[in-house]
Amino acid sequence: MAAALSGAEVGAAVGIIAGPLGAACGGFAGAILAGLVAGAAGCATGAAFGEALDVKVLNNWRCLACGRTFTVRPD
């Protein structure tokens, strides 16, 4: 939310060159772009954290023959 607000402020400042309509459109576009960038960054961070949690903490491997769960420890 803070990134979208910041993006809206930047977009409005850049759009002010085109007048009030440009400021409104620039603010809207800035908020959309900032939201997309922040969402992508959050997604990448969450995926990396989830992968690390799966590998290092959880018993996330299951033997297909016997069904037992285990953790793989890197050497």
Short mmCIF file of the C-alpha atoms (twelve columns), coordinates in Angstrom:
data_MODEL
# 
_entry.id   MODEL 
# 
loop_
_atom_site.group_PDB 
_atom_site.id 
_atom_site.type_symbol 
_atom_site.label_atom_id 
_atom_site.label_alt_id 
_atom_site.label_comp_id 
_atom_site.label_asym_id 
_atom_site.label_seq_id 
_atom_site.Cartn_x 
_atom_site.Cartn_y 
_atom_site.Cartn_z 
_atom_site.pdbx_PDB_model_num 
ATOM 1  C CA . MET A 1  0.000  0.000   0.000   1 
ATOM 2  C CA . ALA A 2  2.826  2.373   0.828   1 
ATOM 3  C CA . ALA A 3  4.545  1.573   -2.462  1 
ATOM 4  C CA . ALA A 4  1.346  2.289   -4.391  1 
ATOM 5  C CA . LEU A 5  0.911  5.607   -2.593  1 
ATOM 6  C CA . SER A 6  4.526  6.535   -3.265  1 
ATOM 7  C CA . GLY A 7  4.130  5.538   -6.917  1 
ATOM 8  C CA . ALA A 8  0.987  7.641   -7.163  1 
ATOM 9  C CA . GLU A 9  2.830  10.658  -5.796  1 
ATOM 10 C CA . VAL A 10 5.687  10.224  -8.256  1 
ATOM 11 C CA . GLY A 11 3.294  9.664   -11.143 1 
ATOM 12 C CA . ALA A 12 1.297  12.764  -10.227 1 
ATOM 13 C CA . ALA A 13 4.480  14.841  -9.998  1 
ATOM 14 C CA . VAL A 14 5.600  13.700  -13.444 1 
ATOM 15 C CA . GLY A 15 2.115  14.077  -14.897 1 
ATOM 16 C CA . ILE A 16 1.723  17.653  -13.656 1 
ATOM 17 C CA . ILE A 17 3.625  18.733  -16.773 1 
ATOM 18 C CA . ALA A 18 0.495  17.907  -18.794 1 
ATOM 19 C CA . GLY A 19 -1.812 19.760  -16.414 1 
ATOM 20 C CA . PRO A 20 -4.454 18.536  -13.964 1 
ATOM 21 C CA . LEU A 21 -5.619 15.672  -16.180 1 
ATOM 22 C CA . GLY A 22 -2.008 14.560  -16.661 1 
ATOM 23 C CA . ALA A 23 -1.454 14.626  -12.904 1 
ATOM 24 C CA . ALA A 24 -4.525 12.455  -12.330 1 
ATOM 25 C CA . CYS A 25 -3.559 9.971   -15.049 1 
ATOM 26 C CA . GLY A 26 0.082  9.974   -13.914 1 
ATOM 27 C CA . GLY A 27 -0.941 9.319   -10.314 1 
ATOM 28 C CA . PHE A 28 -3.160 6.436   -11.352 1 
ATOM 29 C CA . ALA A 29 -0.480 4.921   -13.606 1 
ATOM 30 C CA . GLY A 30 2.181  5.365   -10.918 1 
ATOM 31 C CA . ALA A 31 0.033  3.585   -8.344  1 
ATOM 32 C CA . ILE A 32 -0.649 0.682   -10.724 1 
ATOM 33 C CA . LEU A 33 3.019  0.289   -11.680 1 
ATOM 34 C CA . ALA A 34 4.227  0.529   -8.078  1 
ATOM 35 C CA . GLY A 35 1.652  -2.055  -7.018  1 
ATOM 36 C CA . LEU A 36 2.769  -4.445  -9.750  1 
ATOM 37 C CA . VAL A 37 6.456  -4.043  -8.869  1 
ATOM 38 C CA . ALA A 38 5.792  -4.490  -5.149  1 
ATOM 39 C CA . GLY A 39 3.626  -7.542  -5.854  1 
ATOM 40 C CA . ALA A 40 6.331  -9.142  -7.983  1 
ATOM 41 C CA . ALA A 41 8.968  -8.472  -5.326  1 
ATOM 42 C CA . GLY A 42 6.722  -9.925  -2.619  1 
ATOM 43 C CA . CYS A 43 6.013  -12.988 -4.728  1 
ATOM 44 C CA . ALA A 44 9.715  -13.640 -5.336  1 
ATOM 45 C CA . THR A 45 10.526 -13.141 -1.659  1 
ATOM 46 C CA . GLY A 46 7.711  -15.451 -0.566  1 
ATOM 47 C CA . ALA A 47 8.728  -18.147 -3.025  1 
ATOM 48 C CA . ALA A 48 12.362 -18.025 -1.882  1 
ATOM 49 C CA . PHE A 49 11.342 -18.121 1.780   1 
ATOM 50 C CA . GLY A 50 8.960  -21.019 1.171   1 
ATOM 51 C CA . GLU A 51 11.618 -22.995 -0.682  1 
ATOM 52 C CA . ALA A 52 14.149 -22.423 2.115   1 
ATOM 53 C CA . LEU A 53 11.563 -23.410 4.726   1 
ATOM 54 C CA . ASP A 54 10.696 -26.594 2.820   1 
ATOM 55 C CA . VAL A 55 14.313 -27.626 2.391   1 
ATOM 56 C CA . LYS A 56 15.703 -26.709 5.817   1 
ATOM 57 C CA . VAL A 57 12.841 -27.079 8.313   1 
ATOM 58 C CA . LEU A 58 9.967  -29.265 7.173   1 
ATOM 59 C CA . ASN A 59 9.902  -32.991 6.565   1 
ATOM 60 C CA . ASN A 60 9.027  -32.415 2.965   1 
ATOM 61 C CA . TRP A 61 10.214 -35.586 1.233   1 
ATOM 62 C CA . ARG A 62 8.148  -38.783 1.143   1 
ATOM 63 C CA . CYS A 63 9.354  -42.212 0.093   1 
ATOM 64 C CA . LEU A 64 7.078  -43.479 -2.664  1 
ATOM 65 C CA . ALA A 65 7.695  -47.105 -1.661  1 
ATOM 66 C CA . CYS A 66 6.959  -46.969 2.087   1 
ATOM 67 C CA . GLY A 67 5.385  -43.507 2.622   1 
ATOM 68 C CA . ARG A 68 7.864  -42.388 5.279   1 
ATOM 69 C CA . THR A 69 8.711  -38.644 5.392   1 
ATOM 70 C CA . PHE A 70 12.250 -37.398 5.813   1 
ATOM 71 C CA . THR A 71 14.425 -34.303 5.472   1 
ATOM 72 C CA . VAL A 72 17.315 -34.114 3.060   1 
ATOM 73 C CA . ARG A 73 20.354 -32.519 4.661   1 
ATOM 74 C CA . PRO A 74 22.922 -31.035 2.265   1 
ATOM 75 C CA . ASP A 75 26.496 -32.194 2.858   1 
# 
